Amino acid sequence: MELSLGQKIMVLRKKQNMTQKDLAKLLNINPSNFPNYESGKYSPSIDMLVKLADYFNVSLDSLVRDKDADEWLTIKDAGLIQLTKKVDQLDEKNKDMVKGLMESYLHNLQN
């Protein structure tokens, strides 16, 4: 199953427990635009897509390209999303260390 651009925007917004009005205010746009974006009636401008991608910390590519929903919606827990953002800011050596710790911990849970 593929998600439309509007569905992706809605999923990202809901993951942050935001209303359409909250997100519109944050991005300084008319709140009436969001129902149209999410329904697919209108497409956001490229500038708005960049703002949305930046705010939700996703690539513009992943936001606008068709992708399988299972691949695109991998992390649902807001706390894990925030931790992932923090890990992503680390240098490669520390990222590898965190990945190793996680893999070891998960392996031990399964045994």
Stockholm file with secondary structure:
# STOCKHOLM 1.0

chainA/1-111         MELSLGQKIMVLRKKQNMTQKDLAKLLNINPSNFPNYESGKYSPSIDMLVKLADYFNVSLDSLVRDKDADEWLTIKDAGLIQLTKKVDQLDEKNKDMVKGLMESYLHNLQN
#=GR chainA/1-111 SS CBCCHHHHHHHHHHHTTCCHHHHHHHHTSCTTHHHHHHHTSSCCCHHHHHHHHHHHTCCHHHHHSCCBHHHHCCCCCHHHHHHHHHHHTSCHHHHHHHHHHHHHHHHHHHC
#=GC SS_cons         CBCCHHHHHHHHHHHTTCCHHHHHHHHTSCTTHHHHHHHTSSCCCHHHHHHHHHHHTCCHHHHHSCCBHHHHCCCCCHHHHHHHHHHHTSCHHHHHHHHHHHHHHHHHHHC
//
